[in-house]
Amino acid sequence: MKKPKIIKPTLLKGITLYEGKKDIGYIQLVSIGRGVIRPQIEYKLKKPYRNKGIMTKELPLFLDKIKDEYPQIIAIVKEDNIASSRVLDKVGFCRLSKIGDKDIYIRDFRIGVEKTEETIAKFNSLGLVDK
């Protein structure tokens, strides 16, 4: 039996975060899937630099640079990663749904946070989105 083919994400944009000359983490936008670009934000800080507000400060700067080219972005976070969920909330992402142990967030620059939240609430009321 053939093993399923793993589709590797395609890097769309990315930056490395530094403190002085030391690499402390990254922010990147990747596309997962074939054909259609589905931008997904990914970020990570090395342990000594977490919970210091660095990502809350850096992520909006990155998003501001890419929002015209990629007006709708998703983020996938393990449900027990509370710090990462807080970062996404602070920078304007809205929780869309849940798949297994992961929460799916969305940021739509075309309609803004308030309208995105209204749209998600409508989907929730119709049972179209997992809570």
N, CA, C and O atoms as a printed pandas DataFrame, in Angstrom:
     atom_number atom_name residue_name chain_id  residue_number  x_coord  y_coord  z_coord
0              1         N          MET        A               1    0.835   -1.170    0.000
1              2        CA          MET        A               1    0.000    0.000    0.000
2              3         C          MET        A               1    0.889    1.245    0.000
3              4         O          MET        A               1    1.883    1.303    0.725
4              5         N          LYS        A               2    0.530    2.238   -0.812
5              6        CA          LYS        A               2    1.298    3.474   -0.900
6              7         C          LYS        A               2    1.027    4.349    0.314
7              8         O          LYS        A               2   -0.093    4.413    0.821
8              9         N          LYS        A               3    2.076    5.021    0.766
9             10        CA          LYS        A               3    1.917    6.004    1.832
10            11         C          LYS        A               3    1.272    7.248    1.245
11            12         O          LYS        A               3    1.536    7.600    0.095
12            13         N          PRO        A               4    0.421    7.924    2.030
13            14        CA          PRO        A               4   -0.168    9.162    1.507
14            15         C          PRO        A               4    0.920   10.214    1.304
15            16         O          PRO        A               4    1.860   10.313    2.092
16            17         N          LYS        A               5    0.779   10.986    0.249
17            18        CA          LYS        A               5    1.745   12.027   -0.051
18            19         C          LYS        A               5    1.507   13.217    0.871
19            20         O          LYS        A               5    0.391   13.727    0.973
20            21         N          ILE        A               6    2.563   13.647    1.535
21            22        CA          ILE        A               6    2.458   14.795    2.426
22            23         C          ILE        A               6    2.704   16.058    1.618
23            24         O          ILE        A               6    3.711   16.178    0.921
24            25         N          ILE        A               7    1.774   16.993    1.720
25            26        CA          ILE        A               7    1.910   18.255    1.013
26            27         C          ILE        A               7    2.614   19.229    1.950
27            28         O          ILE        A               7    2.099   19.565    3.016
28            29         N          LYS        A               8    3.795   19.676    1.539
29            30        CA          LYS        A               8    4.550   20.618    2.354
30            31         C          LYS        A               8    4.023   22.024    2.120
31            32         O          LYS        A               8    3.650   22.374    1.000
32            33         N          PRO        A               9    3.990   22.833    3.179
33            34        CA          PRO        A               9    3.533   24.213    2.989
34            35         C          PRO        A               9    4.508   25.000    2.115
35            36         O          PRO        A               9    5.712   24.747    2.124
36            37         N          THR        A              10    3.975   25.944    1.373
37            38        CA          THR        A              10    4.779   26.833    0.551
38            39         C          THR        A              10    4.950   28.149    1.292
39            40         O          THR        A              10    3.966   28.770    1.695
40            41         N          LEU        A              11    6.184   28.574    1.472
41            42        CA          LEU        A              11    6.446   29.841    2.145
42            43         C          LEU        A              11    6.071   30.989    1.225
43            44         O          LEU        A              11    6.568   31.080    0.102
44            45         N          LEU        A              12    5.197   31.865    1.698
45            46        CA          LEU        A              12    4.793   33.028    0.924
46            47         C          LEU        A              12    5.606   34.255    1.330
47            48         O          LEU        A              12    6.111   34.982    0.474
48            49         N          LYS        A              13    5.731   34.482    2.628
49            50        CA          LYS        A              13    6.491   35.612    3.184
50            51         C          LYS        A              13    6.990   35.184    4.554
51            52         O          LYS        A              13    6.389   34.321    5.195
52            53         N          GLY        A              14    8.074   35.776    5.001
53            54        CA          GLY        A              14    8.559   35.439    6.327
54            55         C          GLY        A              14    9.620   36.391    6.813
55            56         O          GLY        A              14   10.305   37.033    6.017
56            57         N          ILE        A              15    9.757   36.482    8.124
57            58        CA          ILE        A              15   10.816   37.275    8.737
58            59         C          ILE        A              15   11.387   36.497    9.915
59            60         O          ILE        A              15   10.707   35.671   10.525
60            61         N          THR        A              16   12.636   36.776   10.216
61            62        CA          THR        A              16   13.268   36.228   11.407
62            63         C          THR        A              16   13.345   37.348   12.429
63            64         O          THR        A              16   13.677   38.482   12.083
64            65         N          LEU        A              17   13.045   37.045   13.670
65            66        CA          LEU        A              17   13.108   38.030   14.739
66            67         C          LEU        A              17   14.455   37.925   15.437
67            68         O          LEU        A              17   14.942   36.829   15.714
68            69         N          TYR        A              18   15.046   39.069   15.716
69            70        CA          TYR        A              18   16.357   39.111   16.355
70            71         C          TYR        A              18   16.336   39.975   17.601
71            72         O          TYR        A              18   15.573   40.936   17.700
72            73         N          GLU        A              19   17.183   39.618   18.545
73            74        CA          GLU        A              19   17.515   40.496   19.653
74            75         C          GLU        A              19   19.018   40.693   19.534
75            76         O          GLU        A              19   19.797   39.783   19.816
76            77         N          GLY        A              20   19.416   41.879   19.118
77            78        CA          GLY        A              20   20.819   42.088   18.757
78            79         C          GLY        A              20   21.103   41.252   17.526
79            80         O          GLY        A              20   20.434   41.403   16.503
80            81         N          LYS        A              21   22.086   40.374   17.613
81            82        CA          LYS        A              21   22.412   39.485   16.497
82            83         C          LYS        A              21   21.868   38.075   16.704
83            84         O          LYS        A              21   22.096   37.187   15.883
84            85         N          LYS        A              22   21.148   37.877   17.807
85            86        CA          LYS        A              22   20.659   36.551   18.160
86            87         C          LYS        A              22   19.260   36.302   17.581
87            88         O          LYS        A              22   18.336   37.088   17.792
88            89         N          ASP        A              23   19.128   35.199   16.852
89            90        CA          ASP        A              23   17.847   34.767   16.289
90            91         C          ASP        A              23   16.968   34.275   17.449
91            92         O          ASP        A              23   17.322   33.333   18.157
92            93         N          ILE        A              24   15.811   34.938   17.627
93            94        CA          ILE        A              24   14.937   34.551   18.749
94            95         C          ILE        A              24   13.612   33.951   18.295
95            96         O          ILE        A              24   12.849   33.461   19.127
96            97         N          GLY        A              25   13.318   33.978   16.993
97            98        CA          GLY        A              25   12.059   33.411   16.519
98            99         C          GLY        A              25   11.758   33.824   15.093
99           100         O          GLY        A              25   12.611   34.370   14.392
100          101         N          TYR        A              26   10.530   33.556   14.675
101          102        CA          TYR        A              26   10.132   33.888   13.306
102          103         C          TYR        A              26    8.631   34.122   13.221
103          104         O          TYR        A              26    7.858   33.718   14.089
104          105         N          ILE        A              27    8.254   34.790   12.138
105          106        CA          ILE        A              27    6.852   34.910   11.714
106          107         C          ILE        A              27    6.859   34.579   10.233
107          108         O          ILE        A              27    7.684   35.095    9.479
108          109         N          GLN        A              28    5.939   33.719    9.818
109          110        CA          GLN        A              28    5.881   33.389    8.393
110          111         C          GLN        A              28    4.448   33.177    7.949
111          112         O          GLN        A              28    3.569   32.820    8.733
112          113         N          LEU        A              29    4.248   33.409    6.673
113          114        CA          LEU        A              29    2.959   33.162    6.037
114          115         C          LEU        A              29    3.180   32.035    5.052
115          116         O          LEU        A              29    4.027   32.131    4.163
116          117         N          VAL        A              30    2.424   30.978    5.210
117          118        CA          VAL        A              30    2.556   29.816    4.333
118          119         C          VAL        A              30    1.218   29.524    3.675
119          120         O          VAL        A              30    0.168   29.983    4.125
120          121         N          SER        A              31    1.281   28.750    2.598
121          122        CA          SER        A              31    0.063   28.296    1.937
122          123         C          SER        A              31    0.066   26.785    1.951
123          124         O          SER        A              31    1.036   26.149    1.538
124          125         N          ILE        A              32   -1.020   26.216    2.425
125          126        CA          ILE        A              32   -1.138   24.766    2.485
126          127         C          ILE        A              32   -2.218   24.345    1.497
127          128         O          ILE        A              32   -3.294   24.941    1.451
128          129         N          GLY        A              33   -1.929   23.330    0.719
129          130        CA          GLY        A              33   -2.894   22.849   -0.262
130          131         C          GLY        A              33   -2.367   23.020   -1.672
131          132         O          GLY        A              33   -1.260   23.518   -1.883
132          133         N          ARG        A              34   -3.142   22.619   -2.593
133          134        CA          ARG        A              34   -2.750   22.687   -3.998
134          135         C          ARG        A              34   -3.617   23.699   -4.735
135          136         O          ARG        A              34   -4.813   23.817   -4.471
136          137         N          GLY        A              35   -3.006   24.419   -5.649
137          138        CA          GLY        A              35   -3.763   25.325   -6.515
138          139         C          GLY        A              35   -4.129   26.635   -5.855
139          140         O          GLY        A              35   -3.508   27.661   -6.134
140          141         N          VAL        A              36   -5.113   26.622   -4.995
141          142        CA          VAL        A              36   -5.615   27.836   -4.365
142          143         C          VAL        A              36   -4.688   28.224   -3.213
143          144         O          VAL        A              36   -4.288   27.376   -2.415
144          145         N          ILE        A              37   -4.355   29.504   -3.136
145          146        CA          ILE        A              37   -3.527   29.973   -2.029
146          147         C          ILE        A              37   -4.411   30.156   -0.803
147          148         O          ILE        A              37   -5.389   30.903   -0.827
148          149         N          ARG        A              38   -4.048   29.458    0.270
149          150        CA          ARG        A              38   -4.757   29.582    1.552
150          151         C          ARG        A              38   -3.742   30.050    2.585
151          152         O          ARG        A              38   -3.097   29.229    3.236
152          153         N          PRO        A              39   -3.593   31.375    2.742
153          154        CA          PRO        A              39   -2.553   31.883    3.625
154          155         C          PRO        A              39   -2.817   31.555    5.100
155          156         O          PRO        A              39   -3.905   31.773    5.631
156          157         N          GLN        A              40   -1.785   31.031    5.720
157          158        CA          GLN        A              40   -1.853   30.679    7.143
158          159         C          GLN        A              40   -0.635   31.279    7.832
159          160         O          GLN        A              40    0.498   31.085    7.394
160          161         N          ILE        A              41   -0.881   32.008    8.913
161          162        CA          ILE        A              41    0.213   32.623    9.661
162          163         C          ILE        A              41    0.779   31.604   10.653
163          164         O          ILE        A              41    0.033   30.863   11.294
164          165         N          GLU        A              42    2.077   31.582   10.765
165          166        CA          GLU        A              42    2.756   30.735   11.740
166          167         C          GLU        A              42    3.805   31.593   12.421
167          168         O          GLU        A              42    4.420   32.449   11.786
168          169         N          TYR        A              43    4.009   31.371   13.703
169          170        CA          TYR        A              43    5.027   32.135   14.417
170          171         C          TYR        A              43    5.538   31.327   15.596
171          172         O          TYR        A              43    4.860   30.438   16.112
172          173         N          LYS        A              44    6.751   31.659   16.006
173          174        CA          LYS        A              44    7.341   30.941   17.127
174          175         C          LYS        A              44    8.461   31.779   17.725
175          176         O          LYS        A              44    9.239   32.414   17.014
176          177         N          LEU        A              45    8.519   31.763   19.050
177          178        CA          LEU        A              45    9.625   32.381   19.771
178          179         C          LEU        A              45   10.342   31.316   20.576
179          180         O          LEU        A              45    9.719   30.374   21.066
180          181         N          LYS        A              46   11.646   31.462   20.710
181          182        CA          LYS        A              46   12.398   30.556   21.574
182          183         C          LYS        A              46   11.949   30.778   23.015
183          184         O          LYS        A              46   11.580   31.892   23.387
184          185         N          LYS        A              47   11.979   29.728   23.823
185          186        CA          LYS        A              47   11.408   29.750   25.172
186          187         C          LYS        A              47   11.811   30.948   26.037
187          188         O          LYS        A              47   10.936   31.529   26.678
188          189         N          PRO        A              48   13.073   31.345   26.090
189          190        CA          PRO        A              48   13.422   32.473   26.972
190          191         C          PRO        A              48   12.751   33.796   26.593
191          192         O          PRO        A              48   12.734   34.729   27.395
192          193         N          TYR        A              49   12.199   33.887   25.379
193          194        CA          TYR        A              49   11.621   35.135   24.890
194          195         C          TYR        A              49   10.091   35.130   24.893
195          196         O          TYR        A              49    9.469   36.110   24.482
196          197         N          ARG        A              50    9.494   34.060   25.344
197          198        CA          ARG        A              50    8.029   33.964   25.370
198          199         C          ARG        A              50    7.455   34.729   26.557
199          200         O          ARG        A              50    8.140   34.965   27.553
200          201         N          ASN        A              51    6.180   35.114   26.433
201          202        CA          ASN        A              51    5.434   35.806   27.498
202          203         C          ASN        A              51    6.064   37.133   27.897
203          204         O          ASN        A              51    6.021   37.525   29.063
204          205         N          LYS        A              52    6.647   37.820   26.921
205          206        CA          LYS        A              52    7.250   39.135   27.161
206          207         C          LYS        A              52    6.636   40.202   26.253
207          208         O          LYS        A              52    7.113   41.336   26.219
208          209         N          GLY        A              53    5.582   39.843   25.519
209          210        CA          GLY        A              53    4.920   40.799   24.642
210          211         C          GLY        A              53    5.590   40.998   23.290
211          212         O          GLY        A              53    5.170   41.852   22.509
212          213         N          ILE        A              54    6.625   40.219   23.009
213          214        CA          ILE        A              54    7.359   40.391   21.751
214          215         C          ILE        A              54    6.476   40.096   20.546
215          216         O          ILE        A              54    6.437   40.883   19.601
216          217         N          MET        A              55    5.767   38.973   20.569
217          218        CA          MET        A              55    4.940   38.605   19.420
218          219         C          MET        A              55    3.750   39.546   19.276
219          220         O          MET        A              55    3.337   39.852   18.157
220          221         N          THR        A              56    3.197   40.007   20.387
221          222        CA          THR        A              56    2.083   40.955   20.331
222          223         C          THR        A              56    2.525   42.250   19.654
223          224         O          THR        A              56    1.720   42.918   19.005
224          225         N          LYS        A              57    3.793   42.603   19.803
225          226        CA          LYS        A              57    4.331   43.806   19.168
226          227         C          LYS        A              57    4.720   43.555   17.706
227          228         O          LYS        A              57    4.448   44.394   16.848
228          229         N          GLU        A              58    5.342   42.433   17.414
229          230        CA          GLU        A              58    5.889   42.156   16.084
230          231         C          GLU        A              58    4.850   41.672   15.077
231          232         O          GLU        A              58    4.936   42.016   13.898
232          233         N          LEU        A              59    3.877   40.888   15.513
233          234        CA          LEU        A              59    2.898   40.322   14.584
234          235         C          LEU        A              59    2.091   41.391   13.848
235          236         O          LEU        A              59    1.907   41.267   12.637
236          237         N          PRO        A              60    1.597   42.444   14.525
237          238        CA          PRO        A              60    0.864   43.480   13.776
238          239         C          PRO        A              60    1.724   44.181   12.721
239          240         O          PRO        A              60    1.211   44.575   11.674
240          241         N          LEU        A              61    3.011   44.340   12.979
241          242        CA          LEU        A              61    3.904   44.965   11.999
242          243         C          LEU        A              61    4.016   44.093   10.751
243          244         O          LEU        A              61    4.001   44.594    9.627
244          245         N          PHE        A              62    4.127   42.785   10.963
245          246        CA          PHE        A              62    4.187   41.840    9.848
246          247         C          PHE        A              62    2.868   41.840    9.076
247          248         O          PHE        A              62    2.862   41.891    7.846
248          249         N          LEU        A              63    1.758   41.782    9.802
249          250        CA          LEU        A              63    0.440   41.750    9.156
250          251         C          LEU        A              63    0.196   43.015    8.335
251          252         O          LEU        A              63   -0.395   42.958    7.256
252          253         N          ASP        A              64    0.649   44.147    8.848
253          254        CA          ASP        A              64    0.466   45.411    8.133
254          255         C          ASP        A              64    1.170   45.386    6.776
255          256         O          ASP        A              64    0.698   45.999    5.819
256          257         N          LYS        A              65    2.293   44.682    6.694
257          258        CA          LYS        A              65    3.053   44.603    5.441
258          259         C          LYS        A              65    2.412   43.669    4.418
259          260         O          LYS        A              65    2.657   43.811    3.220
260          261         N          ILE        A              66    1.607   42.730    4.863
261          262        CA          ILE        A              66    1.073   41.718    3.934
262          263         C          ILE        A              66   -0.421   41.835    3.671
263          264         O          ILE        A              66   -0.946   41.151    2.791
264          265         N          LYS        A              67   -1.113   42.684    4.414
265          266        CA          LYS        A              67   -2.585   42.697    4.359
266          267         C          LYS        A              67   -3.167   43.049    2.990
267          268         O          LYS        A              67   -4.256   42.586    2.649
268          269         N          ASP        A              68   -2.462   43.856    2.206
269          270        CA          ASP        A              68   -2.995   44.191    0.878
270          271         C          ASP        A              68   -2.877   43.020   -0.092
271          272         O          ASP        A              68   -3.748   42.808   -0.936
272          273         N          GLU        A              69   -1.798   42.271    0.039
273          274        CA          GLU        A              69   -1.583   41.129   -0.849
274          275         C          GLU        A              69   -2.366   39.891   -0.407
275          276         O          GLU        A              69   -2.801   39.094   -1.238
276          277         N          TYR        A              70   -2.540   39.737    0.905
277          278        CA          TYR        A              70   -3.250   38.583    1.474
278          279         C          TYR        A              70   -4.298   39.109    2.457
279          280         O          TYR        A              70   -4.037   39.158    3.659
280          281         N          PRO        A              71   -5.487   39.507    1.965
281          282        CA          PRO        A              71   -6.470   40.163    2.833
282          283         C          PRO        A              71   -7.188   39.246    3.834
283          284         O          PRO        A              71   -7.851   39.738    4.747
284          285         N          GLN        A              72   -7.065   37.935    3.676
285          286        CA          GLN        A              72   -7.696   37.014    4.615
286          287         C          GLN        A              72   -6.673   35.946    4.998
287          288         O          GLN        A              72   -6.105   35.268    4.142
288          289         N          ILE        A              73   -6.455   35.816    6.299
289          290        CA          ILE        A              73   -5.415   34.924    6.808
290          291         C          ILE        A              73   -6.011   34.063    7.917
291          292         O          ILE        A              73   -6.843   34.528    8.695
292          293         N          ILE        A              74   -5.579   32.808    7.981
293          294        CA          ILE        A              74   -6.000   31.954    9.083
294          295         C          ILE        A              74   -4.803   31.628    9.972
295          296         O          ILE        A              74   -3.647   31.761    9.572
296          297         N          ALA        A              75   -5.116   31.203   11.170
297          298        CA          ALA        A              75   -4.108   30.710   12.112
298          299         C          ALA        A              75   -4.700   29.489   12.791
299          300         O          ALA        A              75   -5.893   29.458   13.091
300          301         N          ILE        A              76   -3.877   28.489   13.033
301          302        CA          ILE        A              76   -4.317   27.266   13.702
302          303         C          ILE        A              76   -3.491   27.116   14.968
303          304         O          ILE        A              76   -2.260   27.116   14.928
304          305         N          VAL        A              77   -4.189   26.988   16.101
305          306        CA          VAL        A              77   -3.528   26.948   17.403
306          307         C          VAL        A              77   -4.071   25.775   18.210
307          308         O          VAL        A              77   -5.278   25.537   18.234
308          309         N          LYS        A              78   -3.180   25.047   18.865
309          310        CA          LYS        A              78   -3.649   24.000   19.770
310          311         C          LYS        A              78   -4.453   24.661   20.883
311          312         O          LYS        A              78   -4.070   25.712   21.398
312          313         N          GLU        A              79   -5.570   24.038   21.248
313          314        CA          GLU        A              79   -6.485   24.659   22.214
314          315         C          GLU        A              79   -5.839   24.927   23.570
315          316         O          GLU        A              79   -6.294   25.808   24.300
316          317         N          ASP        A              80   -4.794   24.189   23.919
317          318        CA          ASP        A              80   -4.149   24.418   25.215
318          319         C          ASP        A              80   -3.042   25.471   25.146
319          320         O          ASP        A              80   -2.391   25.739   26.155
320          321         N          ASN        A              81   -2.819   26.068   23.982
321          322        CA          ASN        A              81   -1.819   27.121   23.840
322          323         C          ASN        A              81   -2.490   28.477   24.081
323          324         O          ASN        A              81   -2.751   29.235   23.146
324          325         N          ILE        A              82   -2.755   28.754   25.329
325          326        CA          ILE        A              82   -3.503   29.951   25.717
326          327         C          ILE        A              82   -2.756   31.228   25.357
327          328         O          ILE        A              82   -3.372   32.204   24.928
328          329         N          ALA        A              83   -1.437   31.233   25.524
329          330        CA          ALA        A              83   -0.655   32.435   25.211
330          331         C          ALA        A              83   -0.783   32.800   23.730
331          332         O          ALA        A              83   -0.943   33.974   23.395
332          333         N          SER        A              84   -0.714   31.814   22.852
333          334        CA          SER        A              84   -0.827   32.081   21.426
334          335         C          SER        A              84   -2.238   32.544   21.064
335          336         O          SER        A              84   -2.406   33.424   20.220
336          337         N          SER        A              85   -3.239   31.959   21.695
337          338        CA          SER        A              85   -4.617   32.400   21.465
338          339         C          SER        A              85   -4.800   33.853   21.885
339          340         O          SER        A              85   -5.489   34.616   21.208
340          341         N          ARG        A              86   -4.187   34.232   22.997
341          342        CA          ARG        A              86   -4.267   35.626   23.476
342          343         C          ARG        A              86   -3.606   36.578   22.486
343          344         O          ARG        A              86   -4.124   37.663   22.224
344          345         N          VAL        A              87   -2.464   36.173   21.936
345          346        CA          VAL        A              87   -1.784   37.005   20.937
346          347         C          VAL        A              87   -2.703   37.239   19.746
347          348         O          VAL        A              87   -2.857   38.373   19.291
348          349         N          LEU        A              88   -3.311   36.175   19.241
349          350        CA          LEU        A              88   -4.201   36.305   18.086
350          351         C          LEU        A              88   -5.386   37.212   18.393
351          352         O          LEU        A              88   -5.768   38.034   17.560
352          353         N          ASP        A              89   -5.971   37.073   19.582
353          354        CA          ASP        A              89   -7.073   37.951   19.984
354          355         C          ASP        A              89   -6.629   39.419   19.994
355          356         O          ASP        A              89   -7.348   40.297   19.517
356          357         N          LYS        A              90   -5.450   39.667   20.538
357          358        CA          LYS        A              90   -4.949   41.044   20.663
358          359         C          LYS        A              90   -4.670   41.691   19.318
359          360         O          LYS        A              90   -4.785   42.909   19.184
360          361         N          VAL        A              91   -4.302   40.891   18.314
361          362        CA          VAL        A              91   -3.948   41.472   17.011
362          363         C          VAL        A              91   -5.093   41.375   15.996
363          364         O          VAL        A              91   -4.880   41.565   14.799
364          365         N          GLY        A              92   -6.300   41.080   16.474
365          366        CA          GLY        A              92   -7.481   41.181   15.624
366          367         C          GLY        A              92   -7.971   39.917   14.955
367          368         O          GLY        A              92   -8.837   39.990   14.083
368          369         N          PHE        A              93   -7.446   38.748   15.333
369          370        CA          PHE        A              93   -7.973   37.496   14.800
370          371         C          PHE        A              93   -9.222   37.116   15.581
371          372         O          PHE        A              93   -9.350   37.447   16.760
372          373         N          CYS        A              94  -10.136   36.426   14.925
373          374        CA          CYS        A              94  -11.372   35.951   15.550
374          375         C          CYS        A              94  -11.405   34.435   15.465
375          376         O          CYS        A              94  -11.066   33.852   14.435
376          377         N          ARG        A              95  -11.818   33.799   16.561
377          378        CA          ARG        A              95  -11.916   32.341   16.568
378          379         C          ARG        A              95  -13.071   31.927   15.666
379          380         O          ARG        A              95  -14.209   32.355   15.860
380          381         N          LEU        A              96  -12.768   31.097   14.687
381          382        CA          LEU        A              96  -13.761   30.671   13.705
382          383         C          LEU        A              96  -14.375   29.334   14.080
383          384         O          LEU        A              96  -15.598   29.199   14.108
384          385         N          SER        A              97  -13.537   28.343   14.368
385          386        CA          SER        A              97  -14.058   27.012   14.655
386          387         C          SER        A              97  -12.997   26.184   15.353
387          388         O          SER        A              97  -11.925   26.671   15.712
388          389         N          LYS        A              98  -13.333   24.919   15.530
389          390        CA          LYS        A              98  -12.451   23.969   16.206
390          391         C          LYS        A              98  -12.397   22.692   15.376
391          392         O          LYS        A              98  -13.418   22.197   14.898
392          393         N          ILE        A              99  -11.182   22.170   15.214
393          394        CA          ILE        A              99  -11.013   20.881   14.543
394          395         C          ILE        A              99  -10.133   20.038   15.450
395          396         O          ILE        A              99   -8.947   20.323   15.618
396          397         N          GLY        A             100  -10.713   19.006   16.031
397          398        CA          GLY        A             100   -9.969   18.178   16.970
398          399         C          GLY        A             100   -9.518   19.004   18.158
399          400         O          GLY        A             100  -10.340   19.630   18.827
400          401         N          ASP        A             101   -8.206   19.011   18.429
401          402        CA          ASP        A             101   -7.678   19.783   19.555
402          403         C          ASP        A             101   -7.120   21.131   19.110
403          404         O          ASP        A             101   -6.326   21.745   19.823
404          405         N          LYS        A             102   -7.540   21.594   17.920
405          406        CA          LYS        A             102   -7.015   22.853   17.393
406          407         C          LYS        A             102   -8.139   23.862   17.185
407          408         O          LYS        A             102   -9.236   23.516   16.746
408          409         N          ASP        A             103   -7.840   25.114   17.509
409          410        CA          ASP        A             103   -8.751   26.226   17.254
410          411         C          ASP        A             103   -8.313   26.916   15.973
411          412         O          ASP        A             103   -7.123   27.128   15.742
412          413         N          ILE        A             104   -9.292   27.263   15.144
413          414        CA          ILE        A             104   -9.025   27.939   13.881
414          415         C          ILE        A             104   -9.422   29.405   14.051
415          416         O          ILE        A             104  -10.546   29.714   14.447
416          417         N          TYR        A             105   -8.492   30.291   13.749
417          418        CA          TYR        A             105   -8.727   31.733   13.827
418          419         C          TYR        A             105   -8.666   32.321   12.426
419          420         O          TYR        A             105   -8.033   31.761   11.530
420          421         N          ILE        A             106   -9.334   33.460   12.249
421          422        CA          ILE        A             106   -9.328   34.140   10.956
422          423         C          ILE        A             106   -9.148   35.634   11.177
423          424         O          ILE        A             106   -9.616   36.196   12.167
424          425         N          ARG        A             107   -8.461   36.260   10.237
425          426        CA          ARG        A             107   -8.347   37.720   10.204
426          427         C          ARG        A             107   -8.659   38.138    8.781
427          428         O          ARG        A             107   -7.965   37.748    7.842
428          429         N          ASP        A             108   -9.706   38.935    8.628
429          430        CA          ASP        A             108  -10.113   39.404    7.309
430          431         C          ASP        A             108   -9.953   40.915    7.268
431          432         O          ASP        A             108  -10.757   41.641    7.853
432          433         N          PHE        A             109   -8.932   41.389    6.587
433          434        CA          PHE        A             109   -8.639   42.818    6.523
434          435         C          PHE        A             109   -9.654   43.571    5.680
435          436         O          PHE        A             109   -9.755   44.793    5.789
436          437         N          ARG        A             110  -10.412   42.867    4.840
437          438        CA          ARG        A             110  -11.374   43.526    3.962
438          439         C          ARG        A             110  -12.591   44.022    4.725
439          440         O          ARG        A             110  -13.164   45.051    4.366
440          441         N          ILE        A             111  -12.995   43.310    5.770
441          442        CA          ILE        A             111  -14.231   43.690    6.468
442          443         C          ILE        A             111  -14.005   44.082    7.927
443          444         O          ILE        A             111  -14.935   44.567    8.572
444          445         N          GLY        A             112  -12.830   43.892    8.453
445          446        CA          GLY        A             112  -12.533   44.300    9.821
446          447         C          GLY        A             112  -12.975   43.286   10.857
447          448         O          GLY        A             112  -13.698   42.334   10.561
448          449         N          VAL        A             113  -12.521   43.516   12.079
449          450        CA          VAL        A             113  -12.745   42.576   13.182
450          451         C          VAL        A             113  -14.222   42.489   13.558
451          452         O          VAL        A             113  -14.762   41.393   13.706
452          453         N          GLU        A             114  -14.871   43.632   13.711
453          454        CA          GLU        A             114  -16.268   43.631   14.161
454          455         C          GLU        A             114  -17.162   42.873   13.180
455          456         O          GLU        A             114  -17.992   42.063   13.594
456          457         N          LYS        A             115  -16.998   43.128   11.901
457          458        CA          LYS        A             115  -17.819   42.460   10.884
458          459         C          LYS        A             115  -17.480   40.964   10.822
459          460         O          LYS        A             115  -18.368   40.136   10.618
460          461         N          THR        A             116  -16.208   40.622   10.996
461          462        CA          THR        A             116  -15.814   39.206   11.015
462          463         C          THR        A             116  -16.500   38.491   12.173
463          464         O          THR        A             116  -17.022   37.389   12.009
464          465         N          GLU        A             117  -16.497   39.126   13.350
465          466        CA          GLU        A             117  -17.164   38.529   14.514
466          467         C          GLU        A             117  -18.659   38.348   14.264
467          468         O          GLU        A             117  -19.231   37.329   14.650
468          469         N          GLU        A             118  -19.296   39.325   13.622
469          470        CA          GLU        A             118  -20.724   39.213   13.298
470          471         C          GLU        A             118  -20.975   38.039   12.357
471          472         O          GLU        A             118  -21.920   37.275   12.553
472          473         N          THR        A             119  -20.138   37.897   11.347
473          474        CA          THR        A             119  -20.281   36.807   10.373
474          475         C          THR        A             119  -20.127   35.449   11.056
475          476         O          THR        A             119  -20.903   34.529   10.795
476          477         N          ILE        A             120  -19.127   35.324   11.929
477          478        CA          ILE        A             120  -18.912   34.071   12.654
478          479         C          ILE        A             120  -20.110   33.765   13.543
479          480         O          ILE        A             120  -20.547   32.617   13.622
480          481         N          ALA        A             121  -20.646   34.786   14.214
481          482        CA          ALA        A             121  -21.823   34.599   15.077
482          483         C          ALA        A             121  -23.012   34.094   14.256
483          484         O          ALA        A             121  -23.760   33.230   14.715
484          485         N          LYS        A             122  -23.188   34.628   13.048
485          486        CA          LYS        A             122  -24.283   34.167   12.177
486          487         C          LYS        A             122  -24.095   32.699   11.808
487          488         O          LYS        A             122  -25.037   31.910   11.867
488          489         N          PHE        A             123  -22.852   32.337   11.423
489          490        CA          PHE        A             123  -22.575   30.936   11.095
490          491         C          PHE        A             123  -22.832   30.040   12.300
491          492         O          PHE        A             123  -23.405   28.961   12.155
492          493         N          ASN        A             124  -22.413   30.475   13.494
493          494        CA          ASN        A             124  -22.645   29.706   14.711
494          495         C          ASN        A             124  -24.123   29.485   14.969
495          496         O          ASN        A             124  -24.536   28.384   15.332
496          497         N          SER        A             125  -24.927   30.534   14.781
497          498        CA          SER        A             125  -26.355   30.427   15.033
498          499         C          SER        A             125  -27.044   29.464   14.052
499          500         O          SER        A             125  -28.081   28.880   14.367
500          501         N          LEU        A             126  -26.458   29.313   12.872
501          502        CA          LEU        A             126  -27.010   28.400   11.869
502          503         C          LEU        A             126  -26.432   26.995   11.985
503          504         O          LEU        A             126  -26.834   26.090   11.254
504          505         N          GLY        A             127  -25.491   26.815   12.903
505          506        CA          GLY        A             127  -24.864   25.514   13.089
506          507         C          GLY        A             127  -23.867   25.169   11.991
507          508         O          GLY        A             127  -23.572   23.994   11.770
508          509         N          LEU        A             128  -23.340   26.187   11.296
509          510        CA          LEU        A             128  -22.412   25.957   10.189
510          511         C          LEU        A             128  -20.951   25.914   10.618
511          512         O          LEU        A             128  -20.078   25.553    9.828
512          513         N          VAL        A             129  -20.685   26.283   11.868
513          514        CA          VAL        A             129  -19.317   26.326   12.364
514          515         C          VAL        A             129  -19.269   25.582   13.689
515          516         O          VAL        A             129  -20.146   25.767   14.533
516          517         N          ASP        A             130  -18.253   24.740   13.884
517          518        CA          ASP        A             130  -18.084   24.055   15.169
518          519         C          ASP        A             130  -17.709   25.061   16.220
519          520         O          ASP        A             130  -16.856   25.921   15.998
520          521         N          LYS        A             131  -18.348   24.957   17.368
521          522        CA          LYS        A             131  -18.031   25.862   18.453
522          523         C          LYS        A             131  -16.919   25.284   19.249
523          524         O          LYS        A             131  -16.482   25.888   20.228
